[in-house]
Amino acid sequence: MKTENTKAQMRKGVLEYCILAILSKKDSYASDIIQKLKESKLIVVEGTLYPLLTRLKNAGYLTYRWEESTQGPPRKYYELTSPGKDFLSDLDASWQELVDSVDTLNKNL
């Protein structure tokens, strides 16, 4: 089994969580979200990001607003909704449980 495939699947599994975490800090434009993910070495392209944003919006975890831009057309800025903040809080707890479980397993091998 190739390591790259497994790593890609692991990254894919945490992208929604990472997007919500980014938006919990400040409302963001899609390009800003992609840049933050790239800075964290979670390389994502627009074709991956937009379906995730749509899914999160349809679930009621995100909303968006249009803002005029001095450099081109208006931009869509995404922000967390109250249910989105609650969902992120649940994901934070789940993530910590997972990290603790893996750490415990590795220590006991």
C-alpha positions in Angstrom: 0.0 0.0 0.0 1.3 3.4 -0.9 1.9 5.9 1.9 0.8 8.9 -0.3 -2.7 7.4 -0.8 -3.2 6.8 2.9 -1.9 10.3 3.7 -4.4 11.8 1.2 -7.3 9.9 2.8 -6.3 11.1 6.2 -6.1 14.7 5.0 -9.4 14.3 3.2 -11.0 13.1 6.4 -10.1 16.2 8.4 -10.7 18.9 5.8 -14.2 19.8 7.0 -12.9 20.1 10.6 -10.0 22.3 9.4 -12.3 24.6 7.3 -14.6 25.1 10.3 -11.5 25.8 12.5 -10.3 28.4 10.1 -13.7 30.1 9.9 -13.9 30.1 13.7 -11.1 32.6 13.8 -12.5 35.0 11.2 -14.9 35.1 8.2 -13.0 34.2 5.1 -13.0 34.2 1.3 -12.4 30.9 -0.4 -8.9 31.8 -1.5 -8.0 32.8 2.0 -9.2 29.4 3.2 -7.1 27.6 0.6 -4.1 29.7 1.5 -4.4 28.8 5.2 -4.8 25.1 4.3 -1.7 25.3 2.1 0.3 27.0 4.9 -0.6 24.0 7.1 0.5 21.6 4.4 -3.1 20.5 3.7 -2.9 21.1 0.0 -6.4 21.8 -1.4 -7.7 23.1 -4.8 -10.8 25.0 -5.4 -12.5 21.9 -6.9 -12.2 20.2 -3.5 -13.0 23.2 -1.3 -16.2 24.5 -2.9 -18.2 21.2 -2.6 -17.1 21.1 1.1 -18.2 24.7 1.6 -21.6 23.9 -0.1 -22.1 20.8 2.0 -21.3 22.7 5.3 -23.6 25.5 4.2 -26.5 23.1 3.3 -26.0 21.5 6.7 -26.6 24.9 8.3 -23.0 25.2 9.7 -22.0 28.1 7.4 -23.5 31.1 5.9 -22.0 33.6 3.5 -22.3 37.2 2.5 -21.1 39.1 -0.6 -18.6 42.0 -0.2 -17.5 44.4 -2.9 -13.9 44.0 -3.9 -11.5 46.7 -5.0 -9.9 44.1 -7.3 -12.6 42.6 -9.4 -16.0 41.2 -8.7 -17.7 40.9 -5.3 -16.3 38.2 -3.0 -18.3 35.6 -1.1 -17.2 35.5 2.6 -18.0 32.5 4.6 -18.8 32.5 8.3 -19.8 30.0 11.0 -23.4 29.9 12.2 -24.3 29.1 15.8 -25.0 25.5 14.9 -21.6 25.5 13.1 -19.9 26.6 16.2 -21.6 23.9 18.2 -20.6 21.3 15.5 -17.0 22.5 15.6 -17.0 22.2 19.4 -18.2 18.6 19.0 -15.5 17.9 16.4 -12.8 19.5 18.7 -13.8 16.9 21.4 -13.8 14.1 18.9 -10.4 15.1 17.6 -8.9 15.1 21.0 -10.4 11.7 21.8 -8.9 10.3 18.6 -5.5 11.8 19.3 -5.5 10.5 22.9 -6.6 7.1 21.7 -3.8 6.9 19.1 -1.3 8.2 21.6 -2.4 5.6 24.1 -2.2 2.8 21.6 1.3 3.8 20.5 2.5 4.0 24.1 1.2 0.6 24.9 2.7 -1.3 21.9 
